[in-house]
Amino acid sequence: MKQFDAAIVGGGIAGLVAAIDLAQAGKSVVLFERARELGGRAISVKKNGAIFDLGSHAIIKGGALHEIFQDLGIRMEGGSPGTNVSFLWNNKVTHMFKFLLSQNLSWSGKMEFIKFFKTLTKFDVDSVPAISLRSWVEQKFSDPMTRHIIYAMLRTNSYAQAIDHQLAGPALRSIARTTQKNSIIYIQDGWQTLVDQLYDKAVRSGVSMITGKNVTEIEHDGIVRKIKFADGQEMDVTHVISATPPAVTSRLLGDAACNSVLRWKEQARVIGAASLTLSLKRLSAPDHFAVLGLDQPVYFINQSKFTRLSEDGTSVVNITKSNGTGGTDAKADERFLERTLDLIQPGWRKEVVARQYLPNIAVAYDFMNLGREDRFPGPAVPEIAGLYVAGEWATHGENLADAAAASGRRAARRVLKDMEAVRKSGRETIVV
């Protein structure tokens, strides 16, 4: 096969960002994606004139993805819901401000929440110790309902249902950005528009992209030597970015062949979610456009209120149940989401034009948690020179899509740094 300076395994956001950065730095790059299309969990599908993303995706202004996409010239057109949401508590939907003024929250609880909300944008996240989210919240808030609200806000930003494991600092940093006006962007015509732009950018930058190509092994002897494919082909290469989950990267190396990757795999906590997306002819409660569950781990959003997601004016809505890091019953989750929708949009069942139920989305293959021995995995794999990792799980404090984009750029920059060090030293490669 043709020789390249670097190969990337995985064509999601992390892999595409890394490929573009390397190519724009003058390196020859090839990207392999096992699926027939690029984008990973950022793809969109069309159903009866409606555009469905794989769950509910949003961009946070000022986050890593927003800044990197701006740098790459990616257009991010869409609308923002603001902070005007409703709460679901005890099977009743109530506007946030009305709920905060009600007897559901004690006077001291009201003061705690107002103080937290007012200071959040100026909050010194770096001062938060390495403790769990539960420990931090219970130290700061005495009112049980205030805690419910804080947990729900933070869960909506990460979909993590793991307050005993989730690090408080990164979670707070993420939510702080979303409290500012118009800080969230729901993308017009779905996230496929972003994937298509990244593809075009990669092509113009000179990246060779091969889909439907299954990488089965990254061969190494402490130094990356080649990659092998399911069809029996091989390619010599000295720099590889694996933009895949830690379990996949570990398998490509032969599982026990690399202590760091094996440790990242074993310590990873996968965030799962059940997601129901619908195209509805009519909404019975249009004011319920964003509903946050306080006593149930759910989030409802009518994205069509802020942006275009259908060809004929139907409303595209999504309701997601955070499942934490354990397994759940797919059918039971579907019934639960349907019953919850009965509370938020009564009569919705008669208005369905199209439907998409995803019983167990892997929202993230890991997140900043107390059980990670390596707080910041990657981008370089310590035991194998020329091997790098990227993906939302390889976060250095970012969240979800922000982590994917940031990790892709981190990996590309580390590759360039190592290549430059090799060039200056005159050696074949660097042994870490």
Residue pairs with C-beta under 8 A, 6 or more apart in sequence:
1 233
1 234
1 235
2 30
2 208
3 28
3 235
3 236
3 237
4 28
4 29
4 30
4 208
4 235
4 237
5 22
5 27
5 28
5 29
5 238
5 239
5 419
6 22
6 27
6 28
6 29
6 30
6 237
6 239
6 240
6 241
6 415
7 29
7 30
7 31
7 32
7 227
7 235
7 237
7 239
7 240
7 241
8 15
8 18
8 19
8 22
8 29
8 30
8 31
8 32
8 240
8 241
8 243
9 15
9 32
9 215
9 218
9 227
9 240
9 241
9 242
9 243
9 244
9 252
10 31
10 32
10 33
10 40
10 242
10 243
10 244
10 390
10 391
11 31
11 32
11 33
11 35
11 38
11 39
11 40
11 209
11 211
11 243
12 38
12 39
12 40
12 41
12 42
12 243
12 391
12 404
13 39
13 40
13 42
13 65
13 195
13 198
13 401
13 404
13 405
13 408
14 243
14 390
14 391
14 392
14 394
14 404
14 405
14 407
14 408
14 411
15 31
15 33
15 40
15 241
15 243
15 390
15 408
16 31
16 38
16 39
16 195
16 198
16 199
16 202
16 408
17 68
17 72
17 198
17 404
17 405
17 408
17 409
17 412
18 241
18 243
18 390
18 408
18 409
18 411
18 412
18 415
19 29
19 31
19 202
19 205
19 207
19 209
19 412
20 72
20 198
20 201
20 202
20 205
20 207
21 408
21 409
21 412
21 413
21 416
22 29
22 207
22 412
22 415
22 416
23 29
23 202
23 205
23 206
23 207
24 205
25 412
25 416
27 415
27 416
27 419
28 206
28 208
29 206
29 207
29 208
30 207
30 208
30 209
30 210
30 235
31 202
31 207
31 208
31 209
31 210
32 210
32 213
32 215
32 227
32 229
33 209
33 210
33 211
33 212
33 213
34 212
34 213
34 214
34 215
35 211
35 212
36 211
36 212
37 43
37 211
38 195
38 198
38 199
38 209
38 211
39 191
39 192
39 195
41 54
41 55
41 361
41 362
42 53
42 54
42 57
42 191
42 192
42 194
42 195
42 401
43 53
43 54
43 191
43 192
43 195
44 51
44 52
44 53
44 54
44 189
44 190
44 191
44 192
44 193
44 195
45 51
45 52
45 356
46 52
47 279
47 354
47 355
47 356
48 279
48 353
48 354
49 279
49 310
49 311
49 312
49 314
49 353
49 354
50 279
50 309
50 310
50 311
50 314
50 316
50 353
50 354
51 189
51 190
51 192
51 309
51 310
51 316
52 190
52 277
52 279
52 316
52 354
52 356
53 190
53 191
53 192
53 277
53 318
54 275
54 358
54 361
55 273
55 275
55 277
55 318
55 320
55 358
55 361
55 363
56 275
56 277
56 299
56 301
56 303
56 318
56 320
57 186
57 187
57 191
57 401
58 184
58 185
58 186
58 187
59 65
59 66
59 69
59 76
59 78
59 184
59 185
59 187
59 401
60 66
60 174
60 177
60 178
60 183
60 184
60 185
60 402
61 177
61 180
61 182
61 183
61 184
61 185
62 177
62 180
62 183
63 174
63 177
63 398
63 399
63 402
64 398
64 402
64 403
64 405
64 406
64 409
65 401
65 402
65 404
65 405
65 406
66 76
66 185
66 402
68 405
68 406
68 409
69 76
69 194
69 405
70 76
72 198
72 201
73 201
74 194
74 197
74 198
74 201
75 193
75 197
76 185
76 187
76 194
77 187
77 188
77 193
78 185
78 186
78 187
78 188
78 306
78 307
79 185
79 186
79 188
79 305
79 306
79 307
80 181
80 182
80 183
80 184
80 185
80 186
80 306
81 184
81 186
81 289
81 290
81 301
81 305
81 306
82 181
82 182
83 96
83 178
83 179
83 181
84 95
84 96
84 290
85 96
85 290
85 291
85 292
86 93
86 94
86 95
86 96
86 99
86 287
86 288
86 290
86 291
86 292
87 93
87 94
87 95
87 96
87 99
87 149
87 152
87 291
87 292
87 293
87 294
88 291
88 292
88 293
88 294
88 295
88 296
88 298
88 300
88 340
88 343
88 344
89 99
89 104
89 148
89 293
89 294
89 295
90 295
91 343
92 343
93 285
93 288
93 291
93 343
93 344
94 102
94 104
95 287
99 105
100 110
100 113
101 110
104 145
105 113
105 143
105 145
105 146
106 143
106 145
108 142
108 143
109 141
109 143
109 144
109 145
109 146
112 140
112 141
112 142
112 143
112 146
113 146
113 149
113 150
116 140
116 141
116 146
116 150
117 179
120 172
120 175
120 176
120 179
121 176
121 179
121 180
123 172
123 176
125 169
125 170
125 172
125 173
125 176
126 169
128 136
128 168
128 169
128 172
129 168
129 169
130 167
130 169
130 370
130 375
131 167
131 168
131 370
132 163
132 164
132 165
132 166
132 167
132 168
132 370
133 151
133 154
133 163
133 164
133 166
133 167
133 168
133 171
134 163
134 164
135 168
136 168
136 172
137 147
137 150
137 151
137 163
137 168
138 147
141 147
141 150
145 294
148 294
148 295
149 294
151 163
152 292
152 293
152 294
153 175
153 292
154 166
154 171
154 172
154 174
154 175
155 161
155 297
155 299
155 322
156 292
156 299
157 171
157 174
157 175
157 178
157 399
158 166
158 171
158 174
158 271
158 364
158 367
158 399
158 400
159 271
159 273
159 320
159 322
159 363
159 364
159 400
160 166
160 171
160 271
160 322
160 324
160 364
160 367
161 271
161 297
161 322
161 323
161 324
161 325
162 269
162 271
162 324
162 325
162 367
162 369
165 269
165 325
165 369
165 370
165 371
166 367
166 368
166 369
166 370
167 368
167 369
167 370
169 368
169 397
170 367
170 368
170 395
170 397
170 398
170 399
171 368
171 399
173 397
174 398
174 399
174 402
177 183
178 184
186 301
186 303
186 306
186 307
187 193
187 194
187 307
188 307
188 308
188 309
189 308
189 309
190 309
199 209
202 209
203 209
213 229
213 231
214 229
214 230
214 231
215 227
215 228
215 229
215 230
215 252
216 228
216 229
216 230
216 252
217 227
217 228
217 252
217 253
217 254
218 224
218 227
218 240
218 242
218 252
218 253
218 387
219 225
219 226
219 227
219 228
220 253
220 257
220 384
220 386
220 387
222 383
222 384
222 385
222 431
223 238
223 384
223 385
223 386
223 429
223 431
224 237
224 238
224 239
224 240
224 384
224 385
224 386
224 387
225 236
225 237
225 238
226 234
226 235
226 236
226 237
227 234
227 235
227 237
227 240
228 234
229 235
238 386
238 428
238 429
239 386
239 388
239 415
239 418
239 419
240 386
240 387
240 388
241 379
241 388
241 389
241 390
241 408
241 411
241 412
241 415
242 248
242 249
242 252
242 387
242 388
242 389
242 390
243 389
243 390
243 391
243 407
243 408
243 411
244 252
244 391
245 268
245 362
245 365
245 391
245 393
246 261
246 264
246 265
246 268
246 365
246 366
246 377
246 389
246 393
247 265
247 268
247 365
249 261
249 264
249 265
249 389
250 258
250 261
250 262
250 264
250 265
253 261
253 384
253 387
255 262
256 262
258 381
258 383
258 384
259 383
260 374
260 377
260 381
260 382
260 383
261 381
261 389
263 373
263 374
264 366
264 374
264 377
264 389
264 393
267 366
267 371
267 372
267 373
268 365
268 366
268 393
269 325
269 366
269 367
269 369
269 371
270 325
270 362
270 364
270 365
270 366
271 322
271 323
271 324
271 325
271 362
271 363
271 364
271 367
272 323
272 324
272 325
272 326
272 327
272 328
272 360
272 361
272 362
272 363
273 320
273 321
273 322
273 323
273 360
273 361
273 363
274 320
274 321
274 323
274 328
274 330
274 333
274 334
274 336
274 337
274 357
274 358
274 359
274 360
274 361
275 318
275 319
275 320
275 321
275 356
275 357
275 358
275 361
276 318
276 319
276 320
276 334
276 337
276 338
276 341
276 355
276 356
276 357
276 358
277 316
277 317
277 318
277 355
277 356
277 357
277 358
278 316
278 317
278 318
278 341
278 348
278 352
278 353
278 354
278 355
278 356
279 310
279 314
279 315
279 316
279 352
279 353
279 354
279 355
280 314
280 315
280 316
280 317
280 345
280 348
280 351
280 352
280 353
281 314
281 315
281 351
281 352
281 353
282 315
282 351
283 302
283 315
283 317
283 345
283 348
283 351
284 345
284 346
284 347
284 348
285 344
285 345
285 346
286 302
286 305
288 300
288 302
288 344
288 345
289 301
289 302
289 305
290 300
290 301
290 302
291 298
291 299
291 300
291 301
291 344
292 299
293 299
293 340
296 321
296 340
297 321
297 322
297 323
297 324
298 319
298 320
298 321
298 322
298 337
298 340
299 319
299 320
299 322
300 317
300 318
300 319
300 340
300 341
300 344
301 317
301 318
301 319
302 315
302 316
302 317
303 309
303 316
303 317
303 318
304 310
304 314
304 315
304 316
304 317
305 315
309 316
310 316
314 353
314 354
317 345
319 337
319 340
319 341
319 344
321 333
321 336
321 337
323 333
323 360
327 360
328 360
330 359
330 360
333 359
334 357
334 359
337 357
338 349
341 348
342 348
363 400
364 392
364 393
364 400
364 403
365 391
365 392
365 393
366 372
366 377
366 392
366 393
366 394
366 395
367 393
367 395
367 399
368 375
368 395
368 397
376 395
376 396
376 397
377 389
377 393
377 394
378 388
378 389
378 390
378 394
378 407
378 410
378 411
379 388
379 389
379 390
379 394
379 407
379 410
379 411
379 413
379 414
380 387
380 388
380 414
380 418
380 432
381 387
381 388
381 389
382 432
383 432
384 432
385 418
385 429
385 430
385 431
385 432
386 418
386 429
386 430
388 411
388 414
388 415
389 407
389 411
390 404
390 407
390 408
390 410
390 411
391 403
391 404
391 407
392 400
392 401
392 403
392 404
392 407
393 403
394 403
394 407
394 410
394 411
395 403
395 406
395 407
396 403
396 406
396 407
396 410
398 405
398 406
398 407
418 430
421 430
422 428
422 429
422 430
